[in-house]
Amino acid sequence: MNYSHALAERRRAVAACRAARGELRDAVDDAIGAYQAHPLPALVGAAGVGFVLAQLRVGSGLVRTGMRIASGPAWTLVRQYLWVP
């Protein structure tokens, strides 16, 4: 493999990574929007998914990543409820 071919492959891989990152951000934004619109059903759904993942013994890294994604909007909602004008 020559340098120019490797460089072209790298550029394709970077473009695919950026596209996947954009799709992931869109999915997270959709999840946050659903959570903000309907917090209780979203929390119940997240708890159900967490239970199923625990039963299937999905890797802890995946669960930790999901918790980080879910905790952002949850803490925002808690702060809004605790804030006194």
Secondary structure in CASP SS format (residue, H / E / C, confidence):
PFRMAT SS
TARGET T0000
AUTHOR 0000-0000-0000
METHOD secondary structure of the structure
MODEL  1
M C 1.00
N C 1.00
Y H 1.00
S H 1.00
H H 1.00
A H 1.00
L H 1.00
A H 1.00
E H 1.00
R H 1.00
R H 1.00
R H 1.00
A H 1.00
V H 1.00
A H 1.00
A H 1.00
C H 1.00
R H 1.00
A H 1.00
A H 1.00
R H 1.00
G H 1.00
E H 1.00
L H 1.00
R H 1.00
D H 1.00
A H 1.00
V H 1.00
D H 1.00
D H 1.00
A H 1.00
I H 1.00
G H 1.00
A H 1.00
Y H 1.00
Q H 1.00
A H 1.00
H C 1.00
P H 1.00
L H 1.00
P H 1.00
A H 1.00
L H 1.00
V H 1.00
G H 1.00
A H 1.00
A H 1.00
G H 1.00
V H 1.00
G H 1.00
F H 1.00
V H 1.00
L H 1.00
A H 1.00
Q H 1.00
L H 1.00
R C 1.00
V C 1.00
G C 1.00
S H 1.00
G H 1.00
L H 1.00
V H 1.00
R H 1.00
T H 1.00
G H 1.00
M H 1.00
R H 1.00
I H 1.00
A H 1.00
S H 1.00
G H 1.00
P H 1.00
A H 1.00
W H 1.00
T H 1.00
L H 1.00
V H 1.00
R H 1.00
Q H 1.00
Y H 1.00
L H 1.00
W C 1.00
V C 1.00
P C 1.00
END
